[in-house]
Amino acid sequence: MASNALQYHLNEAPAVYETPHFLMLVRDNRHSNPLDRIGAVRQGFAVEIIDDMSTALGLSKARTLEIIDLAPTTEARLRKKQQPLDQATSEKIDRIAEFVALADDVLGSRESGIKWLLTPNLALANATPMSLLDVAVGAEQVRRILNAISYGGAF
């Protein structure tokens, strides 16, 4: 069973949310035990987190599904059957939440961090940082640039 801090990952999420699930995940990425995160990712996030993620990032649901590489038909089927997302999709969402938190810390606000993640970057051959977070090697490149910015580098 996941800790209370990560309860929102379960398909049995409370009916009323004070904070959207995705933003709770962003917050908890800063403070949670990595083993709890691993357990939550393996169990799979509730499909509703996609709606929260779309809202938090200011993206359409279609664009969000594209970013996490989930077919709209799969999302609809999971939602209808009230099944959680698979491990791979949950891991992508967790990684994006991690980088929203990191960009927020480096750039000073969630809005600035999200804008940076969604803006083409010359250091990434004009790809958006967000578009590289679907694979670990891409995430490391984004982390490298954020670390350089944090320490006064020219990215």
Backbone as CSV, one residue per row, in Angstrom:
resi,resn,N_x,N_y,N_z,CA_x,CA_y,CA_z,C_x,C_y,C_z
1,MET,0.847,-1.185,0.000,0.000,0.000,0.000,0.884,1.237,0.000
2,ALA,0.587,2.191,-0.819,1.357,3.421,-0.911,1.106,4.277,0.326
3,SER,2.061,5.163,0.628,1.905,6.058,1.765,0.746,7.015,1.518
4,ASN,0.281,7.656,2.606,-0.815,8.619,2.476,-0.463,9.738,1.529
5,ALA,0.812,10.163,1.513,1.230,11.257,0.639,1.058,10.895,-0.829
6,LEU,1.072,9.613,-1.123,0.958,9.193,-2.513,-0.381,8.515,-2.795
7,GLN,-1.344,8.676,-1.908,-2.640,8.030,-2.048,-3.330,8.390,-3.357
8,TYR,-3.101,9.591,-3.855,-3.780,10.039,-5.064,-3.399,9.232,-6.291
9,HIS,-2.346,8.425,-6.194,-1.951,7.587,-7.323,-2.908,6.417,-7.506
10,LEU,-3.561,6.069,-6.441,-4.425,4.907,-6.493,-5.686,5.219,-7.264
11,ASN,-6.286,4.202,-7.804,-7.523,4.384,-8.549,-8.671,4.790,-7.626
12,GLU,-8.477,4.654,-6.310,-9.502,4.981,-5.331,-9.295,6.403,-4.824
13,ALA,-9.101,7.354,-5.701,-8.868,8.740,-5.321,-10.121,9.328,-4.692
14,PRO,-9.947,10.275,-3.763,-11.122,10.898,-3.160,-11.951,11.636,-4.203
15,ALA,-13.234,11.814,-3.902,-14.146,12.433,-4.866,-13.880,13.926,-5.041
16,VAL,-13.382,14.609,-4.013,-13.136,16.044,-4.080,-11.643,16.272,-3.860
17,TYR,-11.055,17.098,-4.712,-9.623,17.351,-4.616,-9.385,18.809,-4.260
18,GLU,-8.538,19.054,-3.256,-8.147,20.425,-2.966,-7.102,20.875,-3.978
19,THR,-6.246,19.969,-4.391,-5.202,20.248,-5.365,-5.308,19.195,-6.454
20,PRO,-5.229,19.589,-7.731,-5.278,18.575,-8.789,-4.176,17.525,-8.597
21,HIS,-4.459,16.311,-8.967,-3.518,15.200,-8.798,-2.132,15.511,-9.351
22,PHE,-2.065,16.043,-10.550,-0.753,16.270,-11.157,0.060,17.253,-10.330
23,LEU,-0.564,18.298,-9.841,0.173,19.274,-9.033,0.598,18.679,-7.694
24,MET,-0.186,17.742,-7.156,0.234,17.026,-5.949,1.462,16.175,-6.255
25,LEU,1.473,15.573,-7.411,2.617,14.768,-7.817,3.860,15.643,-7.975
26,VAL,3.696,16.825,-8.567,4.818,17.766,-8.692,5.349,18.100,-7.304
27,ARG,4.444,18.449,-6.403,4.847,18.799,-5.042,5.546,17.630,-4.351
28,ASP,4.961,16.454,-4.441,5.506,15.306,-3.730,6.805,14.786,-4.334
29,ASN,7.058,15.092,-5.598,8.327,14.693,-6.199,9.499,15.335,-5.467
30,ARG,9.271,16.470,-4.856,10.317,17.173,-4.115,10.599,16.530,-2.767
31,HIS,9.591,15.877,-2.176,9.690,15.468,-0.779,9.465,13.990,-0.511
32,SER,8.955,13.260,-1.464,8.566,11.880,-1.177,9.756,10.922,-1.222
33,ASN,9.552,9.815,-0.587,10.526,8.736,-0.590,10.527,8.121,-1.993
34,PRO,11.704,8.010,-2.617,11.750,7.420,-3.969,11.134,6.025,-4.046
35,LEU,11.229,5.249,-2.972,10.636,3.910,-3.001,9.111,3.982,-3.062
36,ASP,8.511,5.000,-2.423,7.063,5.193,-2.544,6.702,5.561,-3.979
37,ARG,7.516,6.415,-4.591,7.263,6.797,-5.983,7.352,5.583,-6.894
38,ILE,8.343,4.743,-6.684,8.504,3.544,-7.507,7.265,2.654,-7.373
39,GLY,6.804,2.467,-6.154,5.617,1.644,-5.935,4.394,2.218,-6.620
40,ALA,4.231,3.532,-6.533,3.071,4.180,-7.156,3.130,4.064,-8.673
41,VAL,4.320,4.238,-9.244,4.478,4.113,-10.703,4.184,2.684,-11.131
42,ARG,4.694,1.724,-10.400,4.454,0.322,-10.758,2.978,-0.041,-10.661
43,GLN,2.283,0.535,-9.688,0.854,0.262,-9.521,0.052,0.928,-10.629
44,GLY,0.520,2.063,-11.095,-0.168,2.803,-12.154,-1.014,3.918,-11.586
45,PHE,-0.895,5.098,-12.179,-1.673,6.254,-11.749,-3.103,6.147,-12.257
46,ALA,-3.999,6.761,-11.525,-5.392,6.849,-11.982,-5.421,7.651,-13.276
47,VAL,-6.245,7.240,-14.216,-6.309,7.869,-15.536,-6.705,9.346,-15.445
48,GLU,-7.401,9.736,-14.392,-7.820,11.128,-14.224,-6.649,12.096,-14.118
49,ILE,-5.478,11.589,-13.802,-4.311,12.460,-13.695,-4.007,13.141,-15.035
50,ILE,-4.440,12.528,-16.133,-4.219,13.121,-17.463,-4.953,14.450,-17.586
51,ASP,-6.182,14.514,-17.103,-6.942,15.765,-17.142,-6.260,16.837,-16.306
52,ASP,-5.809,16.442,-15.113,-5.130,17.380,-14.231,-3.825,17.874,-14.851
53,MET,-3.116,16.967,-15.498,-1.857,17.323,-16.147,-2.101,18.314,-17.279
54,SER,-3.124,18.064,-18.087,-3.465,18.971,-19.183,-3.736,20.369,-18.656
55,THR,-4.535,20.453,-17.607,-4.879,21.740,-17.014,-3.641,22.426,-16.438
56,ALA,-2.843,21.688,-15.687,-1.655,22.268,-15.046,-0.650,22.781,-16.065
57,LEU,-0.509,22.075,-17.185,0.466,22.471,-18.201,-0.113,23.436,-19.225
58,GLY,-1.433,23.652,-19.177,-2.072,24.540,-20.143,-2.094,23.962,-21.543
59,LEU,-2.236,22.647,-21.628,-2.240,21.954,-22.915,-3.592,21.308,-23.163
60,SER,-3.882,21.071,-24.424,-5.084,20.306,-24.744,-4.878,18.859,-24.303
61,LYS,-5.969,18.167,-24.101,-5.869,16.753,-23.738,-5.179,15.975,-24.854
62,ALA,-5.477,16.321,-26.100,-4.842,15.632,-27.233,-3.322,15.808,-27.194
63,ARG,-2.868,17.022,-26.907,-1.414,17.281,-26.844,-0.785,16.537,-25.668
64,THR,-1.485,16.506,-24.539,-0.980,15.782,-23.374,-0.853,14.294,-23.682
65,LEU,-1.864,13.723,-24.325,-1.796,12.310,-24.696,-0.635,12.053,-25.644
66,GLU,-0.379,12.981,-26.541,0.755,12.861,-27.461,2.080,12.866,-26.693
67,ILE,2.202,13.761,-25.730,3.436,13.868,-24.947,3.714,12.583,-24.180
68,ILE,2.673,11.974,-23.625,2.886,10.742,-22.849,2.740,9.488,-23.707
69,ASP,2.554,9.688,-25.018,2.481,8.598,-25.983,1.390,7.586,-25.634
70,LEU,0.193,8.120,-25.407,-0.949,7.282,-25.092,-2.046,7.549,-26.121
71,ALA,-2.500,6.508,-26.766,-3.555,6.645,-27.771,-4.860,7.077,-27.103
72,PRO,-5.587,7.996,-27.741,-6.871,8.418,-27.174,-7.828,7.248,-26.936
73,THR,-7.790,6.249,-27.799,-8.667,5.086,-27.623,-8.282,4.295,-26.371
74,THR,-6.992,4.197,-26.095,-6.532,3.504,-24.887,-6.958,4.273,-23.645
75,GLU,-6.793,5.593,-23.686,-7.191,6.434,-22.552,-8.693,6.272,-22.301
76,ALA,-9.494,6.286,-23.340,-10.951,6.150,-23.195,-11.318,4.776,-22.621
77,ARG,-10.655,3.734,-23.092,-10.929,2.381,-22.588,-10.584,2.269,-21.106
78,LEU,-9.418,2.789,-20.720,-9.010,2.738,-19.312,-9.991,3.517,-18.434
79,ARG,-10.404,4.675,-18.931,-11.348,5.511,-18.180,-12.686,4.782,-18.011
80,LYS,-13.174,4.181,-19.087,-14.468,3.485,-19.048,-14.419,2.305,-18.075
81,LYS,-13.315,1.574,-18.088,-13.182,0.395,-17.223,-12.627,0.740,-15.839
82,GLN,-12.339,2.036,-15.612,-11.769,2.511,-14.353,-10.492,1.757,-13.995
83,GLN,-9.627,1.589,-14.990,-8.351,0.919,-14.791,-7.237,1.961,-14.726
84,PRO,-6.171,1.654,-14.005,-5.059,2.602,-13.922,-4.225,2.593,-15.207
85,LEU,-3.434,3.625,-15.355,-2.476,3.684,-16.462,-1.419,2.607,-16.267
86,ASP,-0.784,2.190,-17.354,0.277,1.194,-17.227,1.537,1.827,-16.636
87,GLN,2.478,0.986,-16.277,3.711,1.430,-15.629,4.492,2.414,-16.502
88,ALA,4.616,2.138,-17.786,5.411,2.996,-18.668,4.805,4.400,-18.767
89,THR,3.490,4.480,-18.896,2.825,5.785,-18.979,2.908,6.510,-17.642
90,SER,2.714,5.787,-16.560,2.820,6.392,-15.232,4.233,6.929,-14.989
91,GLU,5.219,6.198,-15.463,6.605,6.654,-15.298,6.851,7.946,-16.082
92,LYS,6.291,8.052,-17.277,6.439,9.290,-18.056,5.810,10.460,-17.323
93,ILE,4.636,10.248,-16.767,3.953,11.318,-16.036,4.764,11.701,-14.798
94,ASP,5.283,10.720,-14.088,6.114,10.996,-12.915,7.359,11.793,-13.311
95,ARG,7.976,11.431,-14.420,9.167,12.141,-14.883,8.831,13.584,-15.261
96,ILE,7.713,13.778,-15.923,7.306,15.140,-16.283,7.062,15.956,-15.011
97,ALA,6.393,15.370,-14.028,6.161,16.069,-12.759,7.494,16.427,-12.088
98,GLU,8.438,15.509,-12.138,9.764,15.762,-11.572,10.417,16.971,-12.245
99,PHE,10.293,17.051,-13.562,10.932,18.146,-14.286,10.166,19.456,-14.162
100,VAL,8.868,19.403,-13.972,8.123,20.631,-13.679,8.611,21.192,-12.345
101,ALA,8.797,20.325,-11.354,9.307,20.763,-10.053,10.725,21.312,-10.174
102,LEU,11.583,20.616,-10.923,12.971,21.053,-11.087,13.038,22.396,-11.822
103,ALA,12.289,22.536,-12.899,12.285,23.797,-13.649,11.720,24.925,-12.791
104,ASP,10.720,24.637,-11.988,10.163,25.619,-11.050,11.256,26.087,-10.088
105,ASP,11.984,25.143,-9.514,13.062,25.491,-8.576,14.138,26.338,-9.243
106,VAL,14.529,25.968,-10.441,15.622,26.660,-11.134,15.176,28.032,-11.641
107,LEU,13.972,28.124,-12.180,13.530,29.352,-12.839,12.660,30.249,-11.959
108,GLY,12.284,29.756,-10.786,11.635,30.621,-9.818,10.128,30.564,-9.726
109,SER,9.457,29.942,-10.676,8.005,29.786,-10.579,7.561,28.627,-11.455
110,ARG,6.430,28.065,-11.083,5.890,26.956,-11.873,5.588,27.421,-13.292
111,GLU,5.017,28.619,-13.425,4.657,29.137,-14.746,5.894,29.297,-15.624
112,SER,6.959,29.855,-15.064,8.200,30.018,-15.835,8.790,28.668,-16.208
113,GLY,8.738,27.728,-15.265,9.264,26.392,-15.535,8.513,25.689,-16.639
114,ILE,7.187,25.758,-16.595,6.369,25.114,-17.631,6.608,25.781,-18.980
115,LYS,6.657,27.097,-18.979,6.921,27.811,-20.241,8.265,27.380,-20.822
116,TRP,9.284,27.256,-19.978,10.608,26.841,-20.445,10.542,25.420,-21.016
117,LEU,9.845,24.525,-20.332,9.743,23.139,-20.790,9.027,23.016,-22.133
118,LEU,8.145,23.966,-22.437,7.348,23.896,-23.664,7.895,24.772,-24.795
119,THR,9.052,25.411,-24.564,9.640,26.314,-25.561,10.823,25.641,-26.257
120,PRO,10.897,25.695,-27.587,12.062,25.127,-28.286,13.361,25.717,-27.734
121,ASN,14.368,24.842,-27.636,15.633,25.222,-27.014,16.774,24.937,-27.977
122,LEU,17.588,25.949,-28.242,18.717,25.784,-29.166,19.677,24.683,-28.724
123,ALA,19.887,24.556,-27.424,20.807,23.532,-26.918,20.275,22.113,-27.151
124,LEU,19.017,22.018,-27.489,18.394,20.717,-27.768,17.985,20.607,-29.233
125,ALA,18.729,21.277,-30.091,18.456,21.276,-31.537,17.036,21.756,-31.835
126,ASN,16.605,22.759,-31.091,15.280,23.377,-31.227,14.117,22.472,-30.826
127,ALA,14.398,21.383,-30.155,13.327,20.566,-29.582,12.891,21.225,-28.274
128,THR,11.660,20.991,-27.878,11.243,21.475,-26.562,11.774,20.494,-25.516
129,PRO,12.171,20.986,-24.357,12.596,20.058,-23.302,11.526,19.010,-22.997
130,MET,10.257,19.423,-22.992,9.171,18.482,-22.702,9.174,17.310,-23.679
131,SER,9.494,17.557,-24.936,9.442,16.505,-25.951,10.524,15.447,-25.756
132,LEU,11.517,15.728,-24.925,12.601,14.778,-24.696,12.428,13.964,-23.419
133,LEU,11.415,14.286,-22.626,11.250,13.634,-21.334,10.648,12.239,-21.419
134,ASP,10.313,11.784,-22.617,9.727,10.445,-22.750,10.763,9.340,-22.641
135,VAL,12.052,9.694,-22.746,13.117,8.696,-22.607,14.171,9.209,-21.622
136,ALA,14.828,8.290,-20.938,15.787,8.655,-19.896,16.944,9.500,-20.427
137,VAL,17.478,9.167,-21.591,18.617,9.925,-22.116,18.200,11.360,-22.450
138,GLY,16.996,11.557,-22.918,16.489,12.900,-23.172,16.314,13.676,-21.876
139,ALA,15.781,12.999,-20.862,15.606,13.636,-19.560,16.951,14.077,-18.989
140,GLU,17.980,13.282,-19.195,19.310,13.664,-18.692,19.835,14.905,-19.405
141,GLN,19.535,15.049,-20.681,19.946,16.257,-21.401,19.225,17.481,-20.853
142,VAL,17.952,17.341,-20.579,17.179,18.447,-20.011,17.712,18.781,-18.621
143,ARG,17.999,17.771,-17.818,18.561,17.983,-16.475,19.908,18.710,-16.569
144,ARG,20.717,18.337,-17.536,22.031,18.964,-17.722,21.872,20.464,-17.980
145,ILE,20.912,20.813,-18.815,20.689,22.229,-19.132,20.140,22.972,-17.921
146,LEU,19.192,22.380,-17.205,18.670,23.034,-16.010,19.761,23.213,-14.952
147,ASN,20.629,22.217,-14.825,21.743,22.360,-13.878,22.684,23.486,-14.306
148,ALA,22.950,23.596,-15.602,23.797,24.675,-16.094,23.162,26.030,-15.807
149,ILE,21.866,26.148,-16.045,21.162,27.398,-15.740,21.255,27.706,-14.262
150,SER,21.041,26.694,-13.440,21.079,26.852,-11.992,22.431,27.374,-11.508
151,TYR,23.495,26.929,-12.157,24.842,27.328,-11.752,25.404,28.442,-12.607
152,GLY,24.535,29.132,-13.332,24.983,30.296,-14.087,25.478,30.013,-15.479
153,GLY,25.199,28.831,-15.996,25.624,28.478,-17.346,24.807,29.219,-18.397
154,ALA,25.273,29.195,-19.597,24.639,29.948,-20.686,23.789,29.046,-21.572
155,PHE,22.613,28.671,-21.079,21.691,27.893,-21.909,20.447,28.681,-22.044
